Amino acid sequence: MLDPRLLRSLIAIADAKSFVHAAERLNMTQSTISQQLARLEDAVGQTLIDRAARPVAPTAAGERLLGYARRILALQQEAETMLGDPAGTTAIRIGVPEDIVSTTMAKVFGDFAKRHREIRLDVTAGLSRDLTRRYRGGEFDIVIVKEAEASPDCRATFPEAMAWFESVRTSGKWPDPIPLVAFPPSGLYREAMFERIEREQQRWYIAFSGSSLHNVLVGVEAGLGLSLLPKSVTAGYRVRQSALFGTEPAMVISLYAWENTGAVSELVERMSTVLAARLDKPEPSRRARR
């Protein structure tokens, strides 16, 4: 490995075109800088400075090495600067359902990051049951999940009104069996939907499975089937509540956090405020704003 101190001497000599001036720039004696150049030449096995030239100048090998030397020293400076900056050295790991990552929630994350440069927010979107499992396993510091009932250790919980939705273009009775638009297996709404329709002793089949909330809503909008969804997420889509099964009990959105002090507590409070406002006045969907 090439010693950065020796590379710095080579650059100084090449730029100053003089051993004397290069030594002055680096606060060295002429003897010291000459010794350092000699050590570098021994290391690479080639003459790097033409000492007989007036003024002294790099040899062909010296010219080739100079470009690399400047880059090596620049990278070293960049690394030292990065290590000296505490930005992002501490992580807060957050798990949230897809539709919770709204513009308002993202702004909370952004404002928090500006005030706490030393903290990096690692946000993961996913299905509530998977997020719960990973939180209990210690993979997240904060998690928001949708569930039938909040656990005693939740930091905040809010009701989420549910309803069956169909396309606005749907007319007449649904066929038997009833087509359903569903989330992937293990999705909370999917299982609640199956339980309700079976209590009604209706036959059904999965007509369309969407990997995201948007995909499910588009499937409903296209008339592919019924789906059980939160009322707060349908703004901007051409869907309406279906009267086929009547009313549906609310679920809850719960927020959990392992810590209750410091920066985590501050973030939890702001996230809770966003959830409360969201359920009081649903945020328009991105599709509706286009």
Beta strands, then each sheet from edge to edge (+ up, - down):
strand 1: 49-50
strand 2: 57-58
strand 3: 90-96
strand 4: 119-125
strand 5: 142-147
strand 6: 156-167
strand 7: 178-182
strand 8: 204-209
strand 9: 227-230
strand 10: 239-241
strand 11: 248-257
sheet 1: 1+ 2-
sheet 2: 4+ 3+ 5+ 11- 6+ 9-
sheet 3: 4+ 3+ 5+ 11- 6+ 10-
sheet 4: 7+ 8+
end
